[in-house]
Amino acid sequence: MDRILAATYPDARAELDFTNAFECLVVTVISAQTTDRRVNAASPALFAAYPTPEAMAAAPREHLEQLLGPLGFFRQKTDSVLRLSQALVDDFDGQVPGRLDDLVKLPGVGRKTANVVLGNAFDLPGITVDTHFGRLARRFGWTEETDPVKVEHAVGALFPRRDWTMLSHHLIWHGRRRCHAKKPACGACPLARLCPSFGAGPTDPVEAEKLVTTQGPA
């Protein structure tokens, strides 16, 4: 199934824009409860003003709130990036650590965010269990677990470690484009013959094709 998804989505990657580990960490944290496209629109100005943990830790709250305003929950997100940046300065000499155990000690960073950073900024294998990944893993019959950490371990046991990061991208892209939560495009799915949940959405190819999107949610 993963090989089929890899062929279906050869360009699968993180859909948040970043140029280094610090940017990857921040955009992942501020992407909660908003869309990648909104974060990508807001982040250039954010990092132009505050390109390092030291700069962001010293940023005026009012300016950060202004920059993060379009993302919603901007006060909480301002708190998060200020605390996160200060912790990087205080505890890691202004460097983003490349170990899961260290990343999850940072304010507002859980295993999902840590694995995004490890896989995409450090090229270290990590499984990113977001809502799409967990939903598809259960739909595919790979696990019945609902707790993200248990899903991560259950699915990780099925695949070679080297495949974890790209597996995450494949499932997330598929969940955003075809295997939707409420109405999956079953009739236009390359996994149709292998999926135990085939029929959860329209099976007619023409009707199903109308549900397929070319990119993630706005």
C-alpha positions as CSV (number, residue, x, y, z in Angstrom):
1,M,0.0,0.0,0.0
2,D,2.8,2.4,0.8
3,R,4.5,1.6,-2.5
4,I,1.3,2.5,-4.4
5,L,0.9,5.7,-2.4
6,A,4.6,6.6,-3.2
7,A,3.9,6.1,-6.9
8,T,0.6,8.1,-6.6
9,Y,2.2,11.0,-4.8
10,P,5.8,11.2,-6.0
11,D,6.1,14.8,-4.8
12,A,4.9,14.1,-1.3
13,R,6.6,16.2,1.3
14,A,6.0,18.5,4.2
15,E,3.5,21.2,3.0
16,L,4.8,23.7,5.5
17,D,7.6,26.0,4.2
18,F,10.9,26.3,6.1
19,T,14.6,26.6,5.4
20,N,16.1,25.3,8.7
21,A,15.4,23.4,11.8
22,F,14.3,26.4,13.8
23,E,11.8,27.5,11.2
24,C,10.5,23.9,10.8
25,L,9.9,23.8,14.6
26,V,8.1,27.1,14.8
27,V,5.9,26.6,11.7
28,T,4.9,23.2,13.0
29,V,3.9,24.6,16.4
30,I,1.9,27.5,15.0
31,S,0.2,25.3,12.4
32,A,-2.2,24.0,15.1
33,Q,-5.9,24.7,14.3
34,T,-5.1,26.5,11.0
35,T,-4.0,25.5,7.5
36,D,-0.6,25.0,6.1
37,R,-1.3,27.6,3.4
38,R,-2.1,30.3,6.0
39,V,1.1,29.5,7.9
40,N,3.1,29.7,4.7
41,A,1.6,33.1,4.0
42,A,2.5,34.4,7.4
43,S,5.9,32.8,8.1
44,P,8.1,34.8,5.7
45,A,7.4,38.1,7.6
46,L,7.8,36.3,10.9
47,F,11.3,34.9,10.1
48,A,12.4,38.1,8.3
49,A,11.8,39.9,11.6
50,Y,13.0,37.2,14.0
51,P,15.2,34.7,12.2
52,T,16.8,33.0,15.3
53,P,15.7,31.8,18.7
54,E,17.6,34.7,20.3
55,A,15.7,37.2,18.2
56,M,12.3,35.6,18.6
57,A,12.8,35.2,22.4
58,A,13.4,39.0,22.6
59,A,10.5,39.9,20.2
60,P,7.9,42.4,21.4
61,R,4.7,40.5,22.2
62,E,2.6,43.0,20.3
63,H,4.5,42.6,17.1
64,L,4.4,38.8,17.3
65,E,0.7,38.9,17.9
66,Q,0.3,41.1,14.8
67,L,2.3,38.7,12.7
68,L,0.5,35.7,14.0
69,G,-3.0,37.3,13.9
70,P,-4.1,35.7,10.6
71,L,-3.6,32.2,12.0
72,G,-6.1,32.4,14.9
73,F,-5.4,31.7,18.5
74,F,-2.7,34.3,18.1
75,R,-2.2,35.0,21.8
76,Q,-1.6,31.4,22.6
77,K,0.7,31.0,19.6
78,T,2.6,34.1,20.6
79,D,3.0,32.5,24.1
80,S,4.2,29.3,22.5
81,V,6.9,30.8,20.2
82,L,8.2,33.1,23.0
83,R,8.5,30.2,25.5
84,L,9.9,27.8,22.9
85,S,12.5,30.3,21.7
86,Q,13.5,31.2,25.2
87,A,13.9,27.5,26.1
88,L,16.1,27.0,23.0
89,V,18.3,29.9,24.2
90,D,18.4,28.8,27.8
91,D,18.8,25.0,27.4
92,F,20.2,24.3,24.0
93,D,22.5,27.3,23.2
94,G,20.0,28.6,20.6
95,Q,20.1,25.3,18.6
96,V,17.3,23.0,17.8
97,P,18.2,19.6,19.3
98,G,18.2,16.6,17.0
99,R,16.9,14.1,19.6
100,L,13.3,13.2,20.3
101,D,13.9,13.1,24.1
102,D,15.2,16.7,23.9
103,L,12.6,18.0,21.6
104,V,9.7,16.9,23.7
105,K,11.1,18.8,26.7
106,L,10.5,22.1,24.8
107,P,7.4,24.0,25.7
108,G,4.5,23.1,23.4
109,V,6.4,20.3,21.6
110,G,4.9,16.8,21.6
111,R,5.9,13.7,19.8
112,K,4.0,14.7,16.6
113,T,5.9,18.0,16.3
114,A,9.2,16.4,17.3
115,N,8.9,13.7,14.6
116,V,8.1,16.4,12.0
117,V,11.3,18.2,12.9
118,L,13.4,15.0,13.1
119,G,12.1,13.7,9.7
120,N,12.1,16.9,7.8
121,A,14.8,19.1,9.3
122,F,17.3,16.4,10.4
123,D,16.5,13.6,8.0
124,L,16.0,11.2,10.9
125,P,13.2,8.7,10.6
126,G,10.0,9.7,12.4
127,I,6.3,8.9,12.2
128,T,4.0,11.9,12.3
129,V,0.6,10.9,13.7
130,D,-1.7,13.7,12.8
131,T,-5.4,13.3,12.4
132,H,-5.0,12.1,8.8
133,F,-2.4,9.6,9.6
134,G,-4.3,8.1,12.5
135,R,-7.5,8.0,10.6
136,L,-6.0,6.2,7.6
137,A,-4.0,3.8,9.7
138,R,-7.3,2.6,11.2
139,R,-9.1,2.6,7.9
140,F,-6.4,0.5,6.4
141,G,-6.6,-2.0,9.3
142,W,-3.0,-1.4,10.3
143,T,-4.1,-0.7,13.9
144,E,-7.2,-0.2,16.0
145,E,-5.4,2.2,18.4
146,T,-6.7,5.7,18.8
147,D,-4.0,7.2,21.0
148,P,-1.4,8.9,18.8
149,V,1.6,7.4,20.6
150,K,0.2,3.9,20.4
151,V,-0.6,4.4,16.7
152,E,3.0,5.6,16.1
153,H,4.4,2.5,17.8
154,A,1.9,0.1,16.1
155,V,2.5,1.4,12.6
156,G,6.2,1.8,13.2
157,A,6.4,-2.0,13.9
158,L,5.0,-2.7,10.4
159,F,7.5,-0.7,8.4
160,P,11.3,-0.4,8.2
161,R,12.5,2.6,10.1
162,R,14.0,4.2,7.0
163,D,10.5,4.5,5.5
164,W,8.8,6.2,8.4
165,T,9.2,9.8,7.3
166,M,8.0,9.3,3.7
167,L,5.2,6.9,5.0
168,S,3.9,9.8,7.0
169,H,3.9,12.1,4.0
170,H,2.2,9.5,1.9
171,L,-0.7,9.0,4.3
172,I,-1.1,12.6,5.1
173,W,-1.2,13.5,1.4
174,H,-3.7,10.7,0.7
175,G,-5.9,11.8,3.6
176,R,-5.9,15.4,2.4
177,R,-6.6,14.6,-1.3
178,R,-8.6,11.4,-1.6
179,C,-9.3,9.5,1.7
180,H,-11.4,12.3,3.3
181,A,-12.8,11.9,6.7
182,K,-16.5,12.1,5.8
183,K,-16.6,11.2,2.1
184,P,-13.5,9.3,0.8
185,A,-13.1,9.1,-2.9
186,C,-13.1,5.3,-2.9
187,G,-13.9,4.9,-6.6
188,A,-10.9,6.9,-7.5
189,C,-8.5,5.4,-5.0
190,P,-5.4,3.5,-6.1
191,L,-5.7,1.4,-2.9
192,A,-9.2,0.3,-3.7
193,R,-8.4,-3.4,-4.1
194,L,-6.3,-3.6,-1.0
195,C,-8.4,-1.4,1.4
196,P,-10.7,-3.1,3.9
197,S,-12.7,0.1,4.2
198,F,-13.5,0.3,0.5
199,G,-17.1,1.5,0.1
200,A,-16.9,4.1,2.9
201,G,-17.3,6.7,0.2
202,P,-18.7,6.7,-3.4
203,T,-17.4,3.7,-5.4
204,D,-18.5,5.1,-8.8
205,P,-15.3,6.3,-10.5
206,V,-16.9,9.4,-12.0
207,E,-18.6,10.5,-8.8
208,A,-15.5,9.7,-6.7
209,E,-13.2,11.6,-9.0
210,K,-15.1,14.8,-8.2
211,L,-14.0,14.5,-4.6
212,V,-10.3,14.3,-5.4
213,T,-8.3,17.5,-4.7
214,T,-4.9,18.4,-6.1
215,Q,-3.7,19.9,-2.8
216,G,-4.4,20.0,0.9
217,P,-7.1,22.1,2.5
218,A,-6.8,25.9,2.1
